Protein backbone atom coordinates (compact mmCIF):
# COMPACT_ATOMS: atom_id res chain seq x y z
CA UNK A 1 0.00 0.00 0.00
CA UNK A 2 1.28 3.46 -0.85
CA UNK A 3 -0.53 6.53 0.33
CA UNK A 4 -0.23 10.18 -0.54
CA UNK A 5 2.18 12.76 0.80
CA UNK A 6 0.58 14.44 3.82
CA UNK A 7 1.31 17.87 2.34
CA UNK A 8 2.82 19.28 -0.83
CA UNK A 9 6.58 19.29 -1.34
CA UNK A 10 8.50 21.40 -3.86
CA UNK A 11 12.00 21.87 -5.22
CA UNK A 12 12.96 25.56 -5.28
CA UNK A 13 16.67 25.52 -6.01
CA UNK A 14 19.23 23.26 -7.71
CA UNK A 15 22.96 23.18 -8.33
CA UNK A 16 25.52 20.79 -9.74
CA UNK A 17 29.28 20.85 -10.28
CA UNK A 18 30.81 20.06 -13.60
CA UNK A 19 31.39 16.30 -13.52
CA UNK A 20 34.90 15.02 -14.20
CA UNK A 21 38.17 14.28 -12.44
CA UNK A 22 39.31 16.66 -9.72
CA UNK A 23 42.72 15.61 -8.38
CA UNK A 24 42.91 18.61 -6.03
CA UNK A 25 39.39 18.59 -4.58
CA UNK A 26 37.63 16.30 -2.18
CA UNK A 27 33.95 15.69 -1.48
CA UNK A 28 33.57 18.73 0.69
CA UNK A 29 34.99 21.07 -1.98
CA UNK A 30 32.71 19.56 -4.60
CA UNK A 31 29.67 19.84 -2.37
CA UNK A 32 30.45 23.48 -1.55
CA UNK A 33 30.58 24.21 -5.30
CA UNK A 34 27.20 22.56 -5.91
CA UNK A 35 25.75 24.41 -2.91
CA UNK A 36 27.00 27.76 -4.24
CA UNK A 37 25.30 27.12 -7.55
CA UNK A 38 22.12 26.14 -5.73
CA UNK A 39 22.16 29.39 -3.72
CA UNK A 40 22.46 31.37 -6.95
CA UNK A 41 19.59 29.42 -8.53
CA UNK A 42 16.97 30.42 -5.94
CA UNK A 43 15.01 33.13 -7.79
CA UNK A 44 14.12 35.24 -4.75
CA UNK A 45 17.31 34.41 -2.84
CA UNK A 46 17.53 32.54 0.42
CA UNK A 47 19.36 32.64 3.68
CA UNK A 48 21.06 29.27 4.37
CA UNK A 49 20.10 29.77 8.02
CA UNK A 50 16.56 28.76 6.93
CA UNK A 51 17.74 25.19 6.23
CA UNK A 52 16.55 22.81 8.95
CA UNK A 53 18.29 19.58 7.95
CA UNK A 54 20.77 18.12 5.45
CA UNK A 55 20.30 14.78 3.66
CA UNK A 56 23.39 13.58 1.80
CA UNK A 57 23.52 10.75 -0.72
CA UNK A 58 26.98 9.18 -0.74
CA UNK A 59 27.97 5.62 -1.49
CA UNK A 60 31.40 5.25 -0.01
CA UNK A 61 33.52 8.20 1.02
CA UNK A 62 34.98 5.65 3.49
CA UNK A 63 36.50 3.49 0.75
CA UNK A 64 37.01 6.14 -1.94
CA UNK A 65 38.50 8.87 0.29
CA UNK A 66 39.11 7.25 3.68
CA UNK A 67 36.55 9.61 5.19
CA UNK A 68 33.60 8.26 7.12
CA UNK A 69 30.86 10.27 8.83
CA UNK A 70 30.60 12.67 5.92
CA UNK A 71 27.27 14.43 6.52
CA UNK A 72 28.19 16.62 9.51
CA UNK A 73 31.44 17.61 7.80
CA UNK A 74 29.51 18.78 4.75
CA UNK A 75 26.98 20.55 6.98
CA UNK A 76 29.84 22.38 8.66
CA UNK A 77 31.45 23.37 5.37
CA UNK A 78 28.27 25.05 4.14
CA UNK A 79 27.55 26.64 7.52
CA UNK A 80 24.58 24.51 8.58
CA UNK A 81 25.66 23.18 11.97
CA UNK A 82 23.97 22.55 14.41
CA UNK A 83 21.21 21.38 12.04
CA UNK A 84 20.61 17.65 11.72
CA UNK A 85 22.80 16.10 9.01
CA UNK A 86 22.65 12.53 7.80
CA UNK A 87 24.16 10.42 5.09
CA UNK A 88 22.05 7.98 3.08
CA UNK A 89 23.70 4.94 1.50
CA UNK A 90 21.92 2.79 -1.05
CA UNK A 91 24.79 2.28 -3.52
CA UNK A 92 24.25 4.22 -6.76
CA UNK A 93 20.70 5.07 -5.62
CA UNK A 94 22.01 6.94 -2.56
CA UNK A 95 21.17 10.35 -4.04
CA UNK A 96 17.63 9.45 -5.06
CA UNK A 97 16.94 7.82 -1.72
CA UNK A 98 18.34 10.87 0.13
CA UNK A 99 15.87 12.99 -1.84
CA UNK A 100 13.02 10.63 -0.96
CA UNK A 101 13.88 10.76 2.76
CA UNK A 102 13.91 14.56 2.60
CA UNK A 103 10.57 14.61 0.77
CA UNK A 104 9.02 12.32 3.39
CA UNK A 105 10.37 14.46 6.24
CA UNK A 106 8.95 17.65 4.73
CA UNK A 107 5.65 15.96 3.86
CA UNK A 108 5.32 14.76 7.45
CA UNK A 109 5.47 18.34 8.70
CA UNK A 110 8.75 17.84 10.57
CA UNK A 111 10.64 20.39 8.46
CA UNK A 112 9.71 23.17 6.03
CA UNK A 113 13.12 23.68 4.40
CA UNK A 114 15.77 21.00 3.83
CA UNK A 115 18.90 20.67 1.77
CA UNK A 116 19.50 17.49 -0.24
CA UNK A 117 22.95 16.72 -1.56
CA UNK A 118 24.71 13.97 -3.40
CA UNK A 119 28.46 13.63 -3.71
CA UNK A 120 31.13 11.13 -4.67
CA UNK A 121 34.80 11.51 -5.34
CA UNK A 122 35.97 8.37 -7.13
CA UNK A 123 39.00 9.23 -9.24
CA UNK A 124 41.55 9.33 -6.42
CA UNK A 125 41.78 5.54 -6.65
CA UNK A 126 43.08 3.56 -9.64
CA UNK A 127 40.42 1.93 -11.84
CA UNK A 128 41.02 -1.55 -10.35
CA UNK A 129 40.38 -0.25 -6.82
CA UNK A 130 37.27 1.66 -7.96
CA UNK A 131 35.96 -1.52 -9.60
CA UNK A 132 36.62 -3.42 -6.39
CA UNK A 133 34.88 -0.78 -4.26
CA UNK A 134 31.84 -0.66 -6.54
CA UNK A 135 31.64 -4.45 -6.52
CA UNK A 136 30.88 -4.32 -2.79
CA UNK A 137 27.40 -3.08 -3.83
CA UNK A 138 26.82 -6.67 -4.96
CA UNK A 139 26.77 -9.61 -2.58
CA UNK A 140 30.28 -10.06 -1.20
CA UNK A 141 29.44 -13.57 -0.02
CA UNK A 142 28.19 -15.05 -3.29
CA UNK A 143 28.90 -12.62 -6.16
CA UNK A 144 32.20 -10.93 -5.36
CA UNK A 145 34.16 -14.23 -4.91
CA UNK A 146 32.79 -15.42 -8.26
CA UNK A 147 34.57 -12.48 -9.89
CA UNK A 148 31.55 -10.33 -10.65
CA UNK A 149 32.21 -6.64 -11.27
CA UNK A 150 29.57 -4.09 -12.23
CA UNK A 151 30.39 -4.23 -15.93
CA UNK A 152 30.13 -8.03 -15.50
CA UNK A 153 26.69 -7.87 -13.84
CA UNK A 154 25.25 -5.68 -16.57
CA UNK A 155 26.96 -7.78 -19.23
CA UNK A 156 25.00 -10.76 -17.87
CA UNK A 157 21.79 -8.73 -18.14
CA UNK A 158 22.64 -7.65 -21.70
CA UNK A 159 23.30 -11.26 -22.70
CA UNK A 160 20.04 -12.48 -21.19
CA UNK A 161 18.06 -9.64 -22.78
CA UNK A 162 19.60 -10.17 -26.23
CA UNK A 163 18.92 -13.90 -26.02
CA UNK A 164 15.27 -13.39 -25.06
CA UNK A 165 14.39 -10.53 -27.38
CA UNK A 166 16.78 -10.91 -30.30
CA UNK A 167 18.50 -7.59 -29.71
CA UNK A 168 21.61 -7.12 -31.85
CA UNK A 169 24.38 -5.83 -29.56
CA UNK A 170 24.99 -2.94 -31.92
CA UNK A 171 21.60 -1.53 -30.85
CA UNK A 172 23.27 -0.55 -27.57
CA UNK A 173 25.60 1.74 -29.49
CA UNK A 174 22.59 3.91 -30.33
CA UNK A 175 22.02 4.56 -26.62
CA UNK A 176 25.65 5.67 -26.30
CA UNK A 177 25.46 7.85 -29.44
CA UNK A 178 22.33 9.64 -28.21
CA UNK A 179 23.64 10.21 -24.69
CA UNK A 180 27.01 11.50 -25.88
CA UNK A 181 25.17 13.82 -28.27
CA UNK A 182 23.09 15.18 -25.36
CA UNK A 183 26.22 15.40 -23.19
CA UNK A 184 27.91 17.49 -25.88
CA UNK A 185 25.25 20.15 -25.19
CA UNK A 186 25.75 20.05 -21.41
CA UNK A 187 28.61 22.16 -20.08
CA UNK A 188 28.49 20.14 -16.83
CA UNK A 189 29.11 16.80 -18.58
CA UNK A 190 32.30 14.80 -18.14
CA UNK A 191 32.23 13.87 -21.81
CA UNK A 192 31.11 17.07 -23.48
CA UNK A 193 31.68 15.50 -26.87
CA UNK A 194 29.67 13.54 -29.41
CA UNK A 195 31.15 10.16 -30.32
CA UNK A 196 31.91 11.67 -33.74
CA UNK A 197 33.99 14.35 -32.00
CA UNK A 198 35.79 11.71 -29.89
CA UNK A 199 36.56 9.85 -33.12
CA UNK A 200 37.80 13.00 -34.90
CA UNK A 201 40.03 13.79 -31.91
CA UNK A 202 41.57 10.33 -32.08
CA UNK A 203 42.24 10.77 -35.80
CA UNK A 204 43.80 14.20 -35.22
CA UNK A 205 46.04 12.76 -32.46
CA UNK A 206 47.20 9.95 -34.76
CA UNK A 207 47.98 12.47 -37.50
CA UNK A 208 49.97 14.61 -35.06
CA UNK A 209 52.01 11.60 -33.95
CA UNK A 210 52.71 10.69 -37.57
CA UNK A 211 51.64 7.06 -36.97
CA UNK A 212 49.04 5.08 -38.92
CA UNK A 213 45.80 7.08 -39.15
CA UNK A 214 42.60 5.08 -38.54
CA UNK A 215 40.13 5.08 -41.41
CA UNK A 216 36.78 5.11 -39.64
CA UNK A 217 34.11 6.48 -42.00
CA UNK A 218 31.65 7.34 -39.25
CA UNK A 219 31.07 6.84 -35.53
CA UNK A 220 29.34 3.49 -36.00
CA UNK A 221 32.49 2.15 -37.64
CA UNK A 222 34.51 3.69 -34.81
CA UNK A 223 32.32 1.96 -32.22
CA UNK A 224 32.60 -1.38 -34.02
CA UNK A 225 36.43 -1.19 -33.94
CA UNK A 226 37.69 -3.18 -30.91
CA UNK A 227 40.79 -0.97 -30.89
CA UNK A 228 38.68 2.17 -30.37
CA UNK A 229 35.89 0.58 -28.36
CA UNK A 230 37.39 -2.43 -26.58
CA UNK A 231 35.32 -5.02 -24.71
CA UNK A 232 35.16 -4.33 -20.94
CA UNK A 233 32.92 -7.30 -20.04
CA UNK A 234 31.53 -8.98 -23.13
CA UNK A 235 29.23 -7.92 -24.76
CA UNK A 236 29.69 -4.50 -23.12
CA UNK A 237 32.45 -2.33 -24.49
CA UNK A 238 34.06 0.91 -23.33
CA UNK A 239 31.32 3.14 -24.77
CA UNK A 240 28.62 1.03 -23.11
CA UNK A 241 29.96 2.01 -19.68
CA UNK A 242 29.45 5.10 -17.56
CA UNK A 243 32.82 6.54 -16.52
CA UNK A 244 34.51 6.96 -13.14
CA UNK A 245 33.61 10.45 -11.95
CA UNK A 246 33.93 13.09 -9.25
CA UNK A 247 31.00 15.44 -8.70
CA UNK A 248 28.27 16.79 -6.49
CA UNK A 249 24.71 18.07 -6.78
CA UNK A 250 22.29 19.83 -4.43
CA UNK A 251 18.57 20.59 -4.21
CA UNK A 252 16.55 22.86 -1.94
CA UNK A 253 13.38 20.99 -0.94
CA UNK A 254 10.59 22.83 0.86
CA UNK A 255 6.96 22.55 1.89
CA UNK A 256 4.75 23.79 -0.97
CA UNK A 257 3.11 26.26 1.39
CA UNK A 258 6.42 28.18 1.70
CA UNK A 259 7.68 27.61 -1.86
CA UNK A 260 6.64 31.06 -3.15
CA UNK A 261 9.00 32.67 -0.64
CA UNK A 262 11.79 31.25 -2.79
CA UNK A 263 10.47 31.28 -6.36
CA UNK A 264 7.33 31.74 -8.43
CA UNK A 265 8.37 28.71 -10.52
CA UNK A 266 8.82 25.79 -8.12
CA UNK A 267 8.82 22.14 -9.14
CA UNK A 268 6.17 20.08 -7.40
CA UNK A 269 7.08 16.57 -6.21
CA UNK A 270 4.04 14.64 -7.44
CA UNK A 271 5.13 11.09 -6.75
CA UNK A 272 7.83 9.08 -5.01
CA UNK A 273 8.35 5.34 -4.97
CA UNK A 274 11.04 2.99 -3.74
CA UNK A 275 11.48 -0.77 -3.81
CA UNK A 276 14.11 -3.44 -3.24
CA UNK A 277 15.06 -6.82 -4.63
CA UNK A 278 17.43 -9.73 -4.12
CA UNK A 279 20.96 -9.56 -5.48
CA UNK A 280 21.34 -10.59 -9.09
CA UNK A 281 22.32 -14.18 -8.30
CA UNK A 282 18.99 -14.64 -6.52
CA UNK A 283 16.79 -13.64 -9.46
CA UNK A 284 15.22 -15.80 -12.11
CA UNK A 285 14.79 -12.98 -14.65
CA UNK A 286 17.70 -10.76 -15.67
CA UNK A 287 15.82 -8.87 -18.40
CA UNK A 288 13.87 -6.49 -16.17
CA UNK A 289 14.28 -4.96 -12.69
CA UNK A 290 11.37 -5.83 -10.42
CA UNK A 291 12.33 -3.04 -7.99
CA UNK A 292 12.13 -0.51 -10.83
CA UNK A 293 8.68 -1.71 -11.89
CA UNK A 294 7.45 -1.60 -8.29
CA UNK A 295 8.97 1.83 -7.48
CA UNK A 296 7.52 3.23 -10.72
CA UNK A 297 4.07 1.81 -9.95
CA UNK A 298 4.13 3.51 -6.52
CA UNK A 299 5.21 6.85 -7.98
CA UNK A 300 2.65 6.76 -10.82
CA UNK A 301 -0.11 5.86 -8.36
CA UNK A 302 0.83 8.67 -5.99
CA UNK A 303 1.07 11.21 -8.83
CA UNK A 304 -2.14 9.94 -10.45
CA UNK A 305 -0.50 9.78 -13.88
CA UNK A 306 0.33 7.12 -16.44
CA UNK A 307 3.63 6.49 -18.25
CA UNK A 308 2.25 7.96 -21.49
CA UNK A 309 1.82 11.35 -19.78
CA UNK A 310 5.50 11.67 -18.84
CA UNK A 311 7.25 14.12 -21.19
CA UNK A 312 10.88 13.56 -20.18
CA UNK A 313 12.87 11.07 -18.11
CA UNK A 314 16.33 10.92 -16.61
CA UNK A 315 17.04 7.22 -16.14
CA UNK A 316 19.90 5.27 -14.62
CA UNK A 317 22.03 4.34 -17.64
CA UNK A 318 25.11 3.14 -15.76
CA UNK A 319 25.51 0.87 -18.77
CA UNK A 320 23.69 1.20 -22.10
CA UNK A 321 21.65 -1.95 -21.45
CA UNK A 322 20.41 -0.37 -18.21
CA UNK A 323 18.71 2.40 -20.20
CA UNK A 324 16.97 -0.18 -22.39
CA UNK A 325 15.67 -2.03 -19.32
CA UNK A 326 14.66 1.24 -17.63
CA UNK A 327 12.47 2.52 -20.44
CA UNK A 328 10.62 -0.80 -20.42
CA UNK A 329 10.37 -1.07 -16.61
CA UNK A 330 8.98 2.47 -16.47
CA UNK A 331 6.25 1.51 -18.94
CA UNK A 332 7.36 3.77 -21.80
CA UNK A 333 7.83 0.77 -24.10
CA UNK A 334 6.65 -2.86 -23.87
CA UNK A 335 9.08 -5.59 -22.80
CA UNK A 336 11.49 -6.40 -25.62
CA UNK A 337 10.85 -3.09 -27.44
CA UNK A 338 13.24 -0.79 -25.57
CA UNK A 339 16.17 -1.49 -27.87
CA UNK A 340 14.01 -0.79 -30.91
CA UNK A 341 13.02 2.57 -29.39
CA UNK A 342 16.73 3.42 -29.06
CA UNK A 343 17.38 2.45 -32.68
CA UNK A 344 14.29 4.32 -33.96
CA UNK A 345 15.22 7.55 -32.15
CA UNK A 346 12.10 7.55 -29.93
CA UNK A 347 14.22 8.55 -26.91
CA UNK A 348 16.08 11.41 -28.58
CA UNK A 349 15.40 15.02 -27.56
CA UNK A 350 12.85 15.35 -30.35
CA UNK A 351 11.50 11.81 -29.92
CA UNK A 352 8.31 10.50 -28.35
CA UNK A 353 9.87 10.44 -24.85
CA UNK A 354 13.21 12.24 -24.47
CA UNK A 355 15.48 10.19 -22.20
CA UNK A 356 18.65 11.42 -20.54
CA UNK A 357 18.77 14.86 -22.11
CA UNK A 358 21.59 15.69 -19.66
CA UNK A 359 23.80 13.07 -21.32
CA UNK A 360 22.82 10.55 -18.65
CA UNK A 361 25.28 8.71 -16.48
CA UNK A 362 26.95 7.55 -19.69
CA UNK A 363 28.13 10.95 -20.91
CA UNK A 364 27.41 13.41 -18.10
CA UNK A 365 29.29 11.08 -15.73
CA UNK A 366 28.41 8.93 -12.72
CA UNK A 367 29.75 10.09 -9.35
CA UNK A 368 27.60 7.39 -7.85
CA UNK A 369 26.14 9.07 -4.73
CA UNK A 370 25.46 12.28 -6.66
CA UNK A 371 23.80 10.83 -9.75
CA UNK A 372 20.25 10.57 -8.37
CA UNK A 373 20.35 14.20 -7.25
CA UNK A 374 21.92 15.43 -10.49
CA UNK A 375 19.08 13.77 -12.44
CA UNK A 376 16.67 16.13 -10.67
CA UNK A 377 18.86 19.13 -11.53
CA UNK A 378 18.27 18.29 -15.22
CA UNK A 379 14.53 17.96 -14.64
CA UNK A 380 14.61 21.33 -12.81
CA UNK A 381 16.18 22.93 -15.87
CA UNK A 382 13.95 21.26 -18.44
CA UNK A 383 10.69 21.97 -16.57
CA UNK A 384 11.67 25.63 -16.18
CA UNK A 385 12.77 25.94 -19.83
CA UNK A 386 16.37 26.67 -18.77
CA UNK A 387 18.21 23.76 -20.41
CA UNK A 388 19.74 25.94 -23.14
CA UNK A 389 20.81 24.12 -26.31
CA UNK A 390 19.47 20.78 -25.06
CA UNK A 391 16.03 22.10 -24.09
CA UNK A 392 13.53 19.65 -25.56
CA UNK A 393 11.17 21.11 -28.16
CA UNK A 394 8.00 19.76 -26.50
CA UNK A 395 6.42 21.55 -23.53
CA UNK A 396 7.62 19.51 -20.55
CA UNK A 397 5.04 19.61 -17.78
CA UNK A 398 5.70 16.18 -16.24
CA UNK A 399 9.10 14.56 -15.80
CA UNK A 400 10.45 11.48 -14.07
CA UNK A 401 13.73 10.37 -12.50
CA UNK A 402 14.77 6.72 -12.08
CA UNK A 403 17.78 5.90 -9.90
CA UNK A 404 19.08 2.36 -9.38
CA UNK A 405 21.33 0.97 -6.65
CA UNK A 406 23.55 -2.00 -7.49
CA UNK A 407 22.00 -4.28 -10.06
CA UNK A 408 18.50 -3.23 -8.97
CA UNK A 409 18.50 -4.26 -5.31
CA UNK A 410 17.28 -0.68 -4.80
CA UNK A 411 15.28 1.51 -7.15
CA UNK A 412 13.77 4.91 -6.47
CA UNK A 413 11.50 6.85 -8.84
CA UNK A 414 10.25 10.44 -8.58
CA UNK A 415 7.73 12.34 -10.67
CA UNK A 416 7.77 16.13 -10.90
CA UNK A 417 5.44 18.75 -12.29
CA UNK A 418 5.28 22.54 -12.31
CA UNK A 419 3.75 24.58 -9.50
N1 LIG B 1 33.15 5.77 -21.92
C1 LIG B 1 33.88 6.28 -22.94
N2 LIG B 1 35.19 6.59 -22.85
C2 LIG B 1 35.78 6.35 -21.68
C3 LIG B 1 35.09 5.81 -20.57
C4 LIG B 1 33.73 5.53 -20.72
N3 LIG B 1 33.03 5.01 -19.72
N4 LIG B 1 35.94 5.69 -19.54
C5 LIG B 1 37.13 6.14 -19.97
N5 LIG B 1 37.04 6.54 -21.26
C6 LIG B 1 38.11 7.03 -22.14
C7 LIG B 1 38.94 8.10 -21.48
O1 LIG B 1 38.42 9.40 -21.76
C8 LIG B 1 40.26 7.89 -22.15
O2 LIG B 1 40.21 8.45 -23.46
P1 LIG B 1 41.48 9.20 -24.10
O3 LIG B 1 42.58 8.16 -24.14
O4 LIG B 1 40.99 9.59 -25.45
O5 LIG B 1 41.78 10.34 -23.20
C9 LIG B 1 40.33 6.37 -22.33
O6 LIG B 1 38.96 5.93 -22.35
C10 LIG B 1 41.06 5.65 -21.21
O7 LIG B 1 40.56 6.15 -19.96
P2 LIG B 1 40.85 5.43 -18.60
O8 LIG B 1 40.38 6.35 -17.51
O9 LIG B 1 42.27 4.96 -18.57
O10 LIG B 1 39.87 4.18 -18.68
P3 LIG B 1 39.87 2.91 -17.74
O11 LIG B 1 40.21 1.72 -18.57
O12 LIG B 1 40.66 3.15 -16.51
O13 LIG B 1 38.32 2.81 -17.31
C11 LIG B 1 36.21 1.72 -17.53
C12 LIG B 1 37.33 2.49 -18.26
C13 LIG B 1 35.09 1.44 -18.51
C14 LIG B 1 36.76 0.40 -16.98
C15 LIG B 1 35.69 2.60 -16.34
O14 LIG B 1 35.20 3.82 -16.84
C16 LIG B 1 34.61 1.91 -15.54
O15 LIG B 1 34.89 1.06 -14.70
N6 LIG B 1 33.34 2.27 -15.76
C17 LIG B 1 32.21 1.65 -15.05
C18 LIG B 1 32.00 2.36 -13.72
C19 LIG B 1 30.94 1.66 -12.92
O16 LIG B 1 30.89 0.43 -12.84
N7 LIG B 1 30.08 2.43 -12.26
C20 LIG B 1 29.03 1.91 -11.45
C21 LIG B 1 27.93 1.45 -12.31
S1 LIG B 1 26.65 0.62 -11.44
Boltz pocket constraint, residues with backbone or C-beta under 6 A from the ligand:
constraints:
  - pocket:
      binder: B
      contacts: [[A, 92], [A, 127], [A, 131], [A, 134], [A, 150], [A, 151], [A, 232], [A, 237], [A, 238], [A, 239], [A, 240], [A, 241], [A, 242], [A, 243], [A, 244], [A, 318], [A, 362], [A, 366], [A, 368], [A, 406]]
      max_distance: 6.0
